[in-house]
């Protein structure tokens, strides 16, 4: 019963259920086009996430093998950044790990203290 009811209504941007009969045909076509495009977009995003994971694993496998061959313990920068270049130099694979900086109320307190020092 709930599925039948859901098929008779569309939820609008305010979260209200609108009878499909009250929605203009062009608005229905736009809705179908946008939701179809977004469904494909989400599939592609998921495919790219899996591709990125596979690249990461392949780079890590290579680094482990290279470390074993050279006797080194760790490769990459302090944050795990590494660049691999093909023998002919035409291709580079760069793995860069971004830092996320978050500010909280302590930044405002520090700013007030600095401002106080400057003012005196």
PDB file as gemmi writes it, atoms N, CA and C in Angstrom:
CRYST1    1.000    1.000    1.000  90.00  90.00  90.00 P 1                      
ATOM      1  N   UNK A   1       0.829  -1.197   0.000  1.00  0.00           N  
ATOM      2  CA  UNK A   1       0.000   0.000   0.000  1.00  0.00           C  
ATOM      3  C   UNK A   1       0.873   1.260   0.000  1.00  0.00           C  
ATOM      4  N   UNK A   2       1.950   1.291   0.774  1.00  0.00           N  
ATOM      5  CA  UNK A   2       2.806   2.465   0.845  1.00  0.00           C  
ATOM      6  C   UNK A   2       3.482   2.711  -0.497  1.00  0.00           C  
ATOM      7  N   UNK A   3       3.857   1.629  -1.210  1.00  0.00           N  
ATOM      8  CA  UNK A   3       4.494   1.781  -2.510  1.00  0.00           C  
ATOM      9  C   UNK A   3       3.523   2.384  -3.517  1.00  0.00           C  
ATOM     10  N   UNK A   4       2.276   1.933  -3.481  1.00  0.00           N  
ATOM     11  CA  UNK A   4       1.266   2.480  -4.375  1.00  0.00           C  
ATOM     12  C   UNK A   4       1.066   3.965  -4.110  1.00  0.00           C  
ATOM     13  N   UNK A   5       1.051   4.339  -2.847  1.00  0.00           N  
ATOM     14  CA  UNK A   5       0.857   5.738  -2.486  1.00  0.00           C  
ATOM     15  C   UNK A   5       2.063   6.564  -2.919  1.00  0.00           C  
ATOM     16  N   UNK A   6       3.260   6.018  -2.757  1.00  0.00           N  
ATOM     17  CA  UNK A   6       4.472   6.734  -3.134  1.00  0.00           C  
ATOM     18  C   UNK A   6       4.504   6.983  -4.638  1.00  0.00           C  
ATOM     19  N   UNK A   7       3.986   6.026  -5.424  1.00  0.00           N  
ATOM     20  CA  UNK A   7       3.961   6.181  -6.874  1.00  0.00           C  
ATOM     21  C   UNK A   7       2.980   7.248  -7.319  1.00  0.00           C  
ATOM     22  N   UNK A   8       2.059   7.653  -6.471  1.00  0.00           N  
ATOM     23  CA  UNK A   8       1.061   8.654  -6.817  1.00  0.00           C  
ATOM     24  C   UNK A   8       1.505  10.071  -6.440  1.00  0.00           C  
ATOM     25  N   UNK A   9       2.593  10.189  -5.692  1.00  0.00           N  
ATOM     26  CA  UNK A   9       3.049  11.479  -5.206  1.00  0.00           C  
ATOM     27  C   UNK A   9       4.534  11.660  -5.493  1.00  0.00           C  
ATOM     28  N   UNK A  10       4.946  12.916  -5.558  1.00  0.00           N  
ATOM     29  CA  UNK A  10       6.358  13.288  -5.600  1.00  0.00           C  
ATOM     30  C   UNK A  10       6.623  14.221  -4.431  1.00  0.00           C  
ATOM     31  N   UNK A  11       7.777  14.080  -3.839  1.00  0.00           N  
ATOM     32  CA  UNK A  11       8.148  14.984  -2.751  1.00  0.00           C  
ATOM     33  C   UNK A  11       8.763  16.233  -3.356  1.00  0.00           C  
ATOM     34  N   UNK A  12       8.306  17.401  -2.918  1.00  0.00           N  
ATOM     35  CA  UNK A  12       8.864  18.647  -3.441  1.00  0.00           C  
ATOM     36  C   UNK A  12      10.069  19.078  -2.605  1.00  0.00           C  
ATOM     37  N   UNK A  13      10.631  20.226  -2.959  1.00  0.00           N  
ATOM     38  CA  UNK A  13      11.844  20.706  -2.292  1.00  0.00           C  
ATOM     39  C   UNK A  13      11.626  21.041  -0.822  1.00  0.00           C  
ATOM     40  N   UNK A  14      10.373  21.256  -0.416  1.00  0.00           N  
ATOM     41  CA  UNK A  14      10.072  21.545   0.987  1.00  0.00           C  
ATOM     42  C   UNK A  14       9.709  20.281   1.759  1.00  0.00           C  
ATOM     43  N   UNK A  15       9.752  19.124   1.084  1.00  0.00           N  
ATOM     44  CA  UNK A  15       9.444  17.870   1.750  1.00  0.00           C  
ATOM     45  C   UNK A  15       7.972  17.513   1.764  1.00  0.00           C  
ATOM     46  N   UNK A  16       7.175  18.261   1.045  1.00  0.00           N  
ATOM     47  CA  UNK A  16       5.736  17.984   0.999  1.00  0.00           C  
ATOM     48  C   UNK A  16       5.420  17.052  -0.166  1.00  0.00           C  
ATOM     49  N   UNK A  17       4.456  16.162   0.051  1.00  0.00           N  
ATOM     50  CA  UNK A  17       4.037  15.250  -1.000  1.00  0.00           C  
ATOM     51  C   UNK A  17       3.041  15.957  -1.922  1.00  0.00           C  
ATOM     52  N   UNK A  18       3.339  15.923  -3.214  1.00  0.00           N  
ATOM     53  CA  UNK A  18       2.497  16.573  -4.214  1.00  0.00           C  
ATOM     54  C   UNK A  18       1.948  15.483  -5.126  1.00  0.00           C  
ATOM     55  N   UNK A  19       0.636  15.457  -5.365  1.00  0.00           N  
ATOM     56  CA  UNK A  19       0.077  14.457  -6.278  1.00  0.00           C  
ATOM     57  C   UNK A  19       0.706  14.599  -7.666  1.00  0.00           C  
ATOM     58  N   UNK A  20       1.081  13.481  -8.264  1.00  0.00           N  
ATOM     59  CA  UNK A  20       1.715  13.515  -9.582  1.00  0.00           C  
ATOM     60  C   UNK A  20       0.803  14.197 -10.601  1.00  0.00           C  
ATOM     61  N   UNK A  21      -0.498  14.030 -10.453  1.00  0.00           N  
ATOM     62  CA  UNK A  21      -1.450  14.664 -11.373  1.00  0.00           C  
ATOM     63  C   UNK A  21      -1.349  16.186 -11.326  1.00  0.00           C  
ATOM     64  N   UNK A  22      -0.867  16.749 -10.221  1.00  0.00           N  
ATOM     65  CA  UNK A  22      -0.762  18.200 -10.074  1.00  0.00           C  
ATOM     66  C   UNK A  22       0.586  18.740 -10.568  1.00  0.00           C  
ATOM     67  N   UNK A  23       1.483  17.851 -10.974  1.00  0.00           N  
ATOM     68  CA  UNK A  23       2.810  18.269 -11.436  1.00  0.00           C  
ATOM     69  C   UNK A  23       2.773  18.418 -12.956  1.00  0.00           C  
ATOM     70  N   UNK A  24       3.295  19.526 -13.456  1.00  0.00           N  
ATOM     71  CA  UNK A  24       3.310  19.782 -14.901  1.00  0.00           C  
ATOM     72  C   UNK A  24       4.161  18.717 -15.602  1.00  0.00           C  
ATOM     73  N   UNK A  25       3.762  18.309 -16.797  1.00  0.00           N  
ATOM     74  CA  UNK A  25       4.526  17.295 -17.534  1.00  0.00           C  
ATOM     75  C   UNK A  25       5.999  17.660 -17.721  1.00  0.00           C  
ATOM     76  N   UNK A  26       6.296  18.922 -17.995  1.00  0.00           N  
ATOM     77  CA  UNK A  26       7.694  19.330 -18.182  1.00  0.00           C  
ATOM     78  C   UNK A  26       8.480  19.192 -16.881  1.00  0.00           C  
ATOM     79  N   UNK A  27       7.809  19.449 -15.743  1.00  0.00           N  
ATOM     80  CA  UNK A  27       8.474  19.293 -14.446  1.00  0.00           C  
ATOM     81  C   UNK A  27       8.755  17.817 -14.166  1.00  0.00           C  
ATOM     82  N   UNK A  28       7.832  16.942 -14.574  1.00  0.00           N  
ATOM     83  CA  UNK A  28       8.065  15.499 -14.423  1.00  0.00           C  
ATOM     84  C   UNK A  28       9.236  15.038 -15.285  1.00  0.00           C  
ATOM     85  N   UNK A  29       9.279  15.542 -16.523  1.00  0.00           N  
ATOM     86  CA  UNK A  29      10.381  15.171 -17.424  1.00  0.00           C  
ATOM     87  C   UNK A  29      11.712  15.664 -16.872  1.00  0.00           C  
ATOM     88  N   UNK A  30      11.736  16.891 -16.327  1.00  0.00           N  
ATOM     89  CA  UNK A  30      12.958  17.428 -15.730  1.00  0.00           C  
ATOM     90  C   UNK A  30      13.390  16.573 -14.543  1.00  0.00           C  
ATOM     91  N   UNK A  31      12.411  16.225 -13.698  1.00  0.00           N  
ATOM     92  CA  UNK A  31      12.697  15.386 -12.530  1.00  0.00           C  
ATOM     93  C   UNK A  31      13.291  14.048 -12.958  1.00  0.00           C  
ATOM     94  N   UNK A  32      12.683  13.426 -13.959  1.00  0.00           N  
ATOM     95  CA  UNK A  32      13.181  12.131 -14.441  1.00  0.00           C  
ATOM     96  C   UNK A  32      14.572  12.270 -15.041  1.00  0.00           C  
ATOM     97  N   UNK A  33      14.818  13.346 -15.809  1.00  0.00           N  
ATOM     98  CA  UNK A  33      16.137  13.556 -16.405  1.00  0.00           C  
ATOM     99  C   UNK A  33      17.199  13.743 -15.322  1.00  0.00           C  
ATOM    100  N   UNK A  34      16.899  14.595 -14.352  1.00  0.00           N  
ATOM    101  CA  UNK A  34      17.871  14.891 -13.290  1.00  0.00           C  
ATOM    102  C   UNK A  34      18.138  13.658 -12.434  1.00  0.00           C  
ATOM    103  N   UNK A  35      17.093  12.941 -12.032  1.00  0.00           N  
ATOM    104  CA  UNK A  35      17.309  11.764 -11.181  1.00  0.00           C  
ATOM    105  C   UNK A  35      18.036  10.670 -11.944  1.00  0.00           C  
ATOM    106  N   UNK A  36      17.786  10.535 -13.246  1.00  0.00           N  
ATOM    107  CA  UNK A  36      18.499   9.556 -14.058  1.00  0.00           C  
ATOM    108  C   UNK A  36      19.986   9.919 -14.173  1.00  0.00           C  
ATOM    109  N   UNK A  37      20.252  11.195 -14.436  1.00  0.00           N  
ATOM    110  CA  UNK A  37      21.640  11.663 -14.518  1.00  0.00           C  
ATOM    111  C   UNK A  37      22.356  11.440 -13.188  1.00  0.00           C  
ATOM    112  N   UNK A  38      21.684  11.754 -12.086  1.00  0.00           N  
ATOM    113  CA  UNK A  38      22.322  11.594 -10.778  1.00  0.00           C  
ATOM    114  C   UNK A  38      22.558  10.122 -10.447  1.00  0.00           C  
ATOM    115  N   UNK A  39      21.647   9.243 -10.849  1.00  0.00           N  
ATOM    116  CA  UNK A  39      21.864   7.810 -10.617  1.00  0.00           C  
ATOM    117  C   UNK A  39      23.128   7.349 -11.337  1.00  0.00           C  
ATOM    118  N   UNK A  40      23.298   7.798 -12.584  1.00  0.00           N  
ATOM    119  CA  UNK A  40      24.518   7.458 -13.325  1.00  0.00           C  
ATOM    120  C   UNK A  40      25.752   8.083 -12.685  1.00  0.00           C  
ATOM    121  N   UNK A  41      25.610   9.304 -12.185  1.00  0.00           N  
ATOM    122  CA  UNK A  41      26.722   9.995 -11.525  1.00  0.00           C  
ATOM    123  C   UNK A  41      27.173   9.235 -10.283  1.00  0.00           C  
ATOM    124  N   UNK A  42      26.212   8.768  -9.483  1.00  0.00           N  
ATOM    125  CA  UNK A  42      26.565   8.028  -8.275  1.00  0.00           C  
ATOM    126  C   UNK A  42      27.243   6.705  -8.617  1.00  0.00           C  
ATOM    127  N   UNK A  43      26.801   6.042  -9.673  1.00  0.00           N  
ATOM    128  CA  UNK A  43      27.460   4.799 -10.107  1.00  0.00           C  
ATOM    129  C   UNK A  43      28.903   5.082 -10.518  1.00  0.00           C  
ATOM    130  N   UNK A  44      29.102   6.162 -11.278  1.00  0.00           N  
ATOM    131  CA  UNK A  44      30.452   6.517 -11.729  1.00  0.00           C  
ATOM    132  C   UNK A  44      31.333   6.888 -10.541  1.00  0.00           C  
ATOM    133  N   UNK A  45      30.772   7.618  -9.582  1.00  0.00           N  
ATOM    134  CA  UNK A  45      31.531   7.977  -8.384  1.00  0.00           C  
ATOM    135  C   UNK A  45      31.985   6.714  -7.649  1.00  0.00           C  
ATOM    136  N   UNK A  46      31.081   5.768  -7.493  1.00  0.00           N  
ATOM    137  CA  UNK A  46      31.425   4.526  -6.800  1.00  0.00           C  
ATOM    138  C   UNK A  46      32.500   3.748  -7.566  1.00  0.00           C  
ATOM    139  N   UNK A  47      32.400   3.764  -8.910  1.00  0.00           N  
ATOM    140  CA  UNK A  47      33.412   3.090  -9.722  1.00  0.00           C  
ATOM    141  C   UNK A  47      34.778   3.760  -9.536  1.00  0.00           C  
ATOM    142  N   UNK A  48      34.792   5.088  -9.493  1.00  0.00           N  
ATOM    143  CA  UNK A  48      36.051   5.810  -9.306  1.00  0.00           C  
ATOM    144  C   UNK A  48      36.639   5.585  -7.915  1.00  0.00           C  
ATOM    145  N   UNK A  49      35.796   5.469  -6.910  1.00  0.00           N  
ATOM    146  CA  UNK A  49      36.277   5.177  -5.555  1.00  0.00           C  
ATOM    147  C   UNK A  49      36.997   3.828  -5.546  1.00  0.00           C  
ATOM    148  N   UNK A  50      36.388   2.839  -6.185  1.00  0.00           N  
ATOM    149  CA  UNK A  50      37.011   1.512  -6.254  1.00  0.00           C  
ATOM    150  C   UNK A  50      38.313   1.551  -7.055  1.00  0.00           C  
ATOM    151  N   UNK A  51      38.333   2.319  -8.144  1.00  0.00           N  
ATOM    152  CA  UNK A  51      39.547   2.471  -8.951  1.00  0.00           C  
ATOM    153  C   UNK A  51      40.663   3.113  -8.126  1.00  0.00           C  
ATOM    154  N   UNK A  52      40.315   4.136  -7.365  1.00  0.00           N  
ATOM    155  CA  UNK A  52      41.299   4.813  -6.518  1.00  0.00           C  
ATOM    156  C   UNK A  52      41.861   3.847  -5.466  1.00  0.00           C  
ATOM    157  N   UNK A  53      40.995   3.034  -4.881  1.00  0.00           N  
ATOM    158  CA  UNK A  53      41.466   2.039  -3.907  1.00  0.00           C  
ATOM    159  C   UNK A  53      42.420   1.051  -4.562  1.00  0.00           C  
ATOM    160  N   UNK A  54      42.105   0.627  -5.789  1.00  0.00           N  
ATOM    161  CA  UNK A  54      42.972  -0.341  -6.469  1.00  0.00           C  
ATOM    162  C   UNK A  54      44.336   0.280  -6.775  1.00  0.00           C  
ATOM    163  N   UNK A  55      44.353   1.556  -7.166  1.00  0.00           N  
ATOM    164  CA  UNK A  55      45.634   2.239  -7.409  1.00  0.00           C  
ATOM    165  C   UNK A  55      46.431   2.297  -6.117  1.00  0.00           C  
ATOM    166  N   UNK A  56      45.781   2.678  -5.031  1.00  0.00           N  
ATOM    167  CA  UNK A  56      46.454   2.783  -3.739  1.00  0.00           C  
ATOM    168  C   UNK A  56      47.094   1.443  -3.351  1.00  0.00           C  
ATOM    169  N   UNK A  57      46.348   0.354  -3.518  1.00  0.00           N  
ATOM    170  CA  UNK A  57      46.879  -0.969  -3.175  1.00  0.00           C  
ATOM    171  C   UNK A  57      48.055  -1.347  -4.060  1.00  0.00           C  
ATOM    172  N   UNK A  58      47.969  -1.032  -5.354  1.00  0.00           N  
ATOM    173  CA  UNK A  58      49.062  -1.354  -6.271  1.00  0.00           C  
ATOM    174  C   UNK A  58      50.320  -0.564  -5.935  1.00  0.00           C  
ATOM    175  N   UNK A  59      50.153   0.712  -5.574  1.00  0.00           N  
ATOM    176  CA  UNK A  59      51.309   1.526  -5.171  1.00  0.00           C  
ATOM    177  C   UNK A  59      51.905   0.974  -3.883  1.00  0.00           C  
ATOM    178  N   UNK A  60      51.062   0.632  -2.919  1.00  0.00           N  
ATOM    179  CA  UNK A  60      51.557   0.083  -1.658  1.00  0.00           C  
ATOM    180  C   UNK A  60      52.288  -1.245  -1.882  1.00  0.00           C  
ATOM    181  N   UNK A  61      51.761  -2.093  -2.759  1.00  0.00           N  
ATOM    182  CA  UNK A  61      52.439  -3.358  -3.087  1.00  0.00           C  
ATOM    183  C   UNK A  61      53.809  -3.095  -3.686  1.00  0.00           C  
ATOM    184  N   UNK A  62      53.878  -2.136  -4.616  1.00  0.00           N  
ATOM    185  CA  UNK A  62      55.165  -1.817  -5.216  1.00  0.00           C  
ATOM    186  C   UNK A  62      56.139  -1.281  -4.172  1.00  0.00           C  
ATOM    187  N   UNK A  63      55.666  -0.383  -3.306  1.00  0.00           N  
ATOM    188  CA  UNK A  63      56.546   0.187  -2.285  1.00  0.00           C  
ATOM    189  C   UNK A  63      57.063  -0.886  -1.332  1.00  0.00           C  
ATOM    190  N   UNK A  64      56.196  -1.833  -0.972  1.00  0.00           N  
ATOM    191  CA  UNK A  64      56.622  -2.927  -0.089  1.00  0.00           C  
ATOM    192  C   UNK A  64      57.685  -3.774  -0.777  1.00  0.00           C  
ATOM    193  N   UNK A  65      57.482  -4.067  -2.058  1.00  0.00           N  
ATOM    194  CA  UNK A  65      58.462  -4.855  -2.806  1.00  0.00           C  
ATOM    195  C   UNK A  65      59.781  -4.105  -2.954  1.00  0.00           C  
ATOM    196  N   UNK A  66      59.691  -2.815  -3.232  1.00  0.00           N  
ATOM    197  CA  UNK A  66      60.887  -1.994  -3.368  1.00  0.00           C  
ATOM    198  C   UNK A  66      61.629  -1.885  -2.045  1.00  0.00           C  
ATOM    199  N   UNK A  67      60.893  -1.751  -0.954  1.00  0.00           N  
ATOM    200  CA  UNK A  67      61.520  -1.669   0.363  1.00  0.00           C  
ATOM    201  C   UNK A  67      62.231  -2.977   0.684  1.00  0.00           C  
ATOM    202  N   UNK A  68      61.593  -4.086   0.345  1.00  0.00           N  
ATOM    203  CA  UNK A  68      62.197  -5.396   0.601  1.00  0.00           C  
ATOM    204  C   UNK A  68      63.490  -5.549  -0.196  1.00  0.00           C  
ATOM    205  N   UNK A  69      63.472  -5.118  -1.452  1.00  0.00           N  
ATOM    206  CA  UNK A  69      64.659  -5.218  -2.304  1.00  0.00           C  
ATOM    207  C   UNK A  69      65.799  -4.343  -1.814  1.00  0.00           C  
ATOM    208  N   UNK A  70      65.480  -3.154  -1.294  1.00  0.00           N  
ATOM    209  CA  UNK A  70      66.532  -2.222  -0.893  1.00  0.00           C  
ATOM    210  C   UNK A  70      66.874  -2.301   0.588  1.00  0.00           C  
ATOM    211  N   UNK A  71      66.077  -3.002   1.358  1.00  0.00           N  
ATOM    212  CA  UNK A  71      66.318  -3.094   2.793  1.00  0.00           C  
ATOM    213  C   UNK A  71      65.802  -1.896   3.567  1.00  0.00           C  
ATOM    214  N   UNK A  72      65.114  -0.992   2.890  1.00  0.00           N  
ATOM    215  CA  UNK A  72      64.565   0.181   3.579  1.00  0.00           C  
ATOM    216  C   UNK A  72      63.298  -0.213   4.322  1.00  0.00           C  
ATOM    217  N   UNK A  73      62.909   0.592   5.286  1.00  0.00           N  
ATOM    218  CA  UNK A  73      61.703   0.309   6.073  1.00  0.00           C  
ATOM    219  C   UNK A  73      60.487   1.067   5.563  1.00  0.00           C  
ATOM    220  N   UNK A  74      60.695   2.291   5.097  1.00  0.00           N  
ATOM    221  CA  UNK A  74      59.552   3.136   4.758  1.00  0.00           C  
ATOM    222  C   UNK A  74      59.859   3.953   3.515  1.00  0.00           C  
ATOM    223  N   UNK A  75      58.844   4.134   2.691  1.00  0.00           N  
ATOM    224  CA  UNK A  75      58.955   4.991   1.524  1.00  0.00           C  
ATOM    225  C   UNK A  75      57.934   6.095   1.625  1.00  0.00           C  
ATOM    226  N   UNK A  76      58.172   7.163   0.886  1.00  0.00           N  
ATOM    227  CA  UNK A  76      57.228   8.271   0.874  1.00  0.00           C  
ATOM    228  C   UNK A  76      57.612   9.300   1.913  1.00  0.00           C  
ATOM    229  N   UNK A  77      56.981  10.444   1.829  1.00  0.00           N  
ATOM    230  CA  UNK A  77      57.251  11.513   2.777  1.00  0.00           C  
ATOM    231  C   UNK A  77      56.644  11.218   4.136  1.00  0.00           C  
ATOM    232  N   UNK A  78      56.768  12.188   5.008  1.00  0.00           N  
ATOM    233  CA  UNK A  78      56.259  11.994   6.368  1.00  0.00           C  
ATOM    234  C   UNK A  78      54.746  11.825   6.387  1.00  0.00           C  
ATOM    235  N   UNK A  79      54.073  12.281   5.349  1.00  0.00           N  
ATOM    236  CA  UNK A  79      52.615  12.159   5.283  1.00  0.00           C  
ATOM    237  C   UNK A  79      52.193  11.033   4.351  1.00  0.00           C  
ATOM    238  N   UNK A  80      53.151  10.263   3.836  1.00  0.00           N  
ATOM    239  CA  UNK A  80      52.809   9.163   2.941  1.00  0.00           C  
ATOM    240  C   UNK A  80      52.817   9.562   1.482  1.00  0.00           C  
ATOM    241  N   UNK A  81      53.274  10.768   1.151  1.00  0.00           N  
ATOM    242  CA  UNK A  81      53.311  11.204  -0.237  1.00  0.00           C  
ATOM    243  C   UNK A  81      54.427  10.481  -0.984  1.00  0.00           C  
ATOM    244  N   UNK A  82      54.139  10.095  -2.224  1.00  0.00           N  
ATOM    245  CA  UNK A  82      55.137   9.410  -3.033  1.00  0.00           C  
ATOM    246  C   UNK A  82      54.826   9.659  -4.509  1.00  0.00           C  
ATOM    247  N   UNK A  83      55.871   9.694  -5.325  1.00  0.00           N  
ATOM    248  CA  UNK A  83      55.716   9.822  -6.771  1.00  0.00           C  
ATOM    249  C   UNK A  83      56.473   8.686  -7.423  1.00  0.00           C  
ATOM    250  N   UNK A  84      55.814   7.960  -8.315  1.00  0.00           N  
ATOM    251  CA  UNK A  84      56.444   6.894  -9.093  1.00  0.00           C  
ATOM    252  C   UNK A  84      56.454   7.341 -10.551  1.00  0.00           C  
ATOM    253  N   UNK A  85      57.613   7.177 -11.219  1.00  0.00           N  
ATOM    254  CA  UNK A  85      57.758   7.611 -12.604  1.00  0.00           C  
ATOM    255  C   UNK A  85      58.107   6.418 -13.466  1.00  0.00           C  
ATOM    256  N   UNK A  86      57.513   6.352 -14.650  1.00  0.00           N  
ATOM    257  CA  UNK A  86      57.841   5.261 -15.564  1.00  0.00           C  
ATOM    258  C   UNK A  86      59.296   5.399 -16.003  1.00  0.00           C  
ATOM    259  N   UNK A  87      59.899   4.304 -16.464  1.00  0.00           N  
ATOM    260  CA  UNK A  87      61.308   4.286 -16.847  1.00  0.00           C  
ATOM    261  C   UNK A  87      61.601   5.345 -17.901  1.00  0.00           C  
ATOM    262  N   UNK A  88      60.696   5.508 -18.862  1.00  0.00           N  
ATOM    263  CA  UNK A  88      60.917   6.475 -19.938  1.00  0.00           C  
ATOM    264  C   UNK A  88      60.540   7.903 -19.546  1.00  0.00           C  
ATOM    265  N   UNK A  89      59.996   8.088 -18.344  1.00  0.00           N  
ATOM    266  CA  UNK A  89      59.664   9.413 -17.846  1.00  0.00           C  
ATOM    267  C   UNK A  89      58.381  10.001 -18.396  1.00  0.00           C  
ATOM    268  N   UNK A  90      57.650   9.244 -19.192  1.00  0.00           N  
ATOM    269  CA  UNK A  90      56.423   9.780 -19.786  1.00  0.00           C  
ATOM    270  C   UNK A  90      55.266   9.842 -18.805  1.00  0.00           C  
ATOM    271  N   UNK A  91      55.267   8.967 -17.802  1.00  0.00           N  
ATOM    272  CA  UNK A  91      54.129   8.877 -16.885  1.00  0.00           C  
ATOM    273  C   UNK A  91      54.594   9.002 -15.439  1.00  0.00           C  
ATOM    274  N   UNK A  92      53.738   9.641 -14.646  1.00  0.00           N  
ATOM    275  CA  UNK A  92      53.973   9.753 -13.201  1.00  0.00           C  
ATOM    276  C   UNK A  92      52.710   9.357 -12.476  1.00  0.00           C  
ATOM    277  N   UNK A  93      52.882   8.621 -11.396  1.00  0.00           N  
ATOM    278  CA  UNK A  93      51.782   8.347 -10.479  1.00  0.00           C  
ATOM    279  C   UNK A  93      52.154   9.042  -9.182  1.00  0.00           C  
ATOM    280  N   UNK A  94      51.321   9.999  -8.789  1.00  0.00           N  
ATOM    281  CA  UNK A  94      51.586  10.757  -7.567  1.00  0.00           C  
ATOM    282  C   UNK A  94      50.502  10.436  -6.549  1.00  0.00           C  
ATOM    283  N   UNK A  95      50.947  10.035  -5.363  1.00  0.00           N  
ATOM    284  CA  UNK A  95      50.024   9.802  -4.261  1.00  0.00           C  
ATOM    285  C   UNK A  95      50.298  10.907  -3.254  1.00  0.00           C  
ATOM    286  N   UNK A  96      49.298  11.754  -3.032  1.00  0.00           N  
ATOM    287  CA  UNK A  96      49.437  12.880  -2.112  1.00  0.00           C  
ATOM    288  C   UNK A  96      48.319  12.804  -1.091  1.00  0.00           C  
ATOM    289  N   UNK A  97      48.693  12.882   0.163  1.00  0.00           N  
ATOM    290  CA  UNK A  97      47.719  12.826   1.249  1.00  0.00           C  
ATOM    291  C   UNK A  97      47.522  14.245   1.761  1.00  0.00           C  
ATOM    292  N   UNK A  98      46.285  14.714   1.703  1.00  0.00           N  
ATOM    293  CA  UNK A  98      45.972  16.062   2.178  1.00  0.00           C  
ATOM    294  C   UNK A  98      45.712  16.058   3.672  1.00  0.00           C  
ATOM    295  N   UNK A  99      46.146  17.133   4.311  1.00  0.00           N  
ATOM    296  CA  UNK A  99      45.808  17.346   5.717  1.00  0.00           C  
ATOM    297  C   UNK A  99      44.525  18.156   5.783  1.00  0.00           C  
ATOM    298  N   UNK A 100      43.680  17.816   6.721  1.00  0.00           N  
ATOM    299  CA  UNK A 100      42.484  18.603   6.967  1.00  0.00           C  
ATOM    300  C   UNK A 100      42.722  19.422   8.219  1.00  0.00           C  
ATOM    301  N   UNK A 101      42.626  20.729   8.056  1.00  0.00           N  
ATOM    302  CA  UNK A 101      42.840  21.617   9.189  1.00  0.00           C  
ATOM    303  C   UNK A 101      41.473  22.092   9.667  1.00  0.00           C  
ATOM    304  N   UNK A 102      41.228  21.893  10.949  1.00  0.00           N  
ATOM    305  CA  UNK A 102      39.959  22.333  11.524  1.00  0.00           C  
ATOM    306  C   UNK A 102      40.238  23.354  12.616  1.00  0.00           C  
ATOM    307  N   UNK A 103      39.458  24.423  12.593  1.00  0.00           N  
ATOM    308  CA  UNK A 103      39.592  25.458  13.604  1.00  0.00           C  
ATOM    309  C   UNK A 103      38.407  25.363  14.554  1.00  0.00           C  
ATOM    310  N   UNK A 104      38.676  25.622  15.814  1.00  0.00           N  
ATOM    311  CA  UNK A 104      37.602  25.615  16.794  1.00  0.00           C  
ATOM    312  C   UNK A 104      37.673  26.904  17.603  1.00  0.00           C  
ATOM    313  N   UNK A 105      37.011  26.907  18.724  1.00  0.00           N  
ATOM    314  CA  UNK A 105      36.945  28.119  19.545  1.00  0.00           C  
ATOM    315  C   UNK A 105      38.308  28.549  20.071  1.00  0.00           C  
ATOM    316  N   UNK A 106      39.272  27.632  20.130  1.00  0.00           N  
ATOM    317  CA  UNK A 106      40.607  27.971  20.647  1.00  0.00           C  
ATOM    318  C   UNK A 106      41.303  28.987  19.749  1.00  0.00           C  
ATOM    319  N   UNK A 107      41.006  28.949  18.461  1.00  0.00           N  
ATOM    320  CA  UNK A 107      41.575  29.926  17.544  1.00  0.00           C  
ATOM    321  C   UNK A 107      41.083  31.331  17.889  1.00  0.00           C  
ATOM    322  N   UNK A 108      39.810  31.476  18.212  1.00  0.00           N  
ATOM    323  CA  UNK A 108      39.267  32.780  18.594  1.00  0.00           C  
ATOM    324  C   UNK A 108      39.899  33.275  19.892  1.00  0.00           C  
ATOM    325  N   UNK A 109      40.095  32.366  20.842  1.00  0.00           N  
ATOM    326  CA  UNK A 109      40.730  32.738  22.110  1.00  0.00           C  
ATOM    327  C   UNK A 109      42.157  33.198  21.855  1.00  0.00           C  
ATOM    328  N   UNK A 110      42.891  32.470  21.022  1.00  0.00           N  
ATOM    329  CA  UNK A 110      44.266  32.843  20.701  1.00  0.00           C  
ATOM    330  C   UNK A 110      44.307  34.204  20.014  1.00  0.00           C  
ATOM    331  N   UNK A 111      43.366  34.456  19.101  1.00  0.00           N  
ATOM    332  CA  UNK A 111      43.306  35.740  18.411  1.00  0.00           C  
ATOM    333  C   UNK A 111      43.067  36.870  19.409  1.00  0.00           C  
ATOM    334  N   UNK A 112      42.160  36.656  20.363  1.00  0.00           N  
ATOM    335  CA  UNK A 112      41.881  37.683  21.370  1.00  0.00           C  
ATOM    336  C   UNK A 112      43.125  37.969  22.207  1.00  0.00           C  
ATOM    337  N   UNK A 113      43.861  36.909  22.564  1.00  0.00           N  
ATOM    338  CA  UNK A 113      45.084  37.109  23.357  1.00  0.00           C  
ATOM    339  C   UNK A 113      46.143  37.865  22.567  1.00  0.00           C  
ATOM    340  N   UNK A 114      46.280  37.534  21.285  1.00  0.00           N  
ATOM    341  CA  UNK A 114      47.248  38.244  20.446  1.00  0.00           C  
ATOM    342  C   UNK A 114      46.841  39.698  20.285  1.00  0.00           C  
ATOM    343  N   UNK A 115      45.547  39.938  20.035  1.00  0.00           N  
ATOM    344  CA  UNK A 115      45.063  41.310  19.907  1.00  0.00           C  
ATOM    345  C   UNK A 115      45.310  42.112  21.186  1.00  0.00           C  
ATOM    346  N   UNK A 116      45.128  41.458  22.324  1.00  0.00           N  
ATOM    347  CA  UNK A 116      45.346  42.123  23.625  1.00  0.00           C  
ATOM    348  C   UNK A 116      46.829  42.500  23.771  1.00  0.00           C  
ATOM    349  N   UNK A 117      47.723  41.583  23.377  1.00  0.00           N  
ATOM    350  CA  UNK A 117      49.156  41.856  23.466  1.00  0.00           C  
ATOM    351  C   UNK A 117      49.554  43.014  22.549  1.00  0.00           C  
ATOM    352  N   UNK A 118      48.975  43.044  21.363  1.00  0.00           N  
ATOM    353  CA  UNK A 118      49.291  44.111  20.402  1.00  0.00           C  
ATOM    354  C   UNK A 118      48.770  45.447  20.918  1.00  0.00           C  
ATOM    355  N   UNK A 119      47.602  45.446  21.543  1.00  0.00           N  
ATOM    356  CA  UNK A 119      46.995  46.689  22.017  1.00  0.00           C  
ATOM    357  C   UNK A 119      47.737  47.285  23.201  1.00  0.00           C  
ATOM    358  N   UNK A 120      48.455  46.466  23.973  1.00  0.00           N  
ATOM    359  CA  UNK A 120      49.134  47.003  25.156  1.00  0.00           C  
ATOM    360  C   UNK A 120      50.544  47.392  24.904  1.00  0.00           C  
TER     361      UNK A 120                                                      
END                                                                             
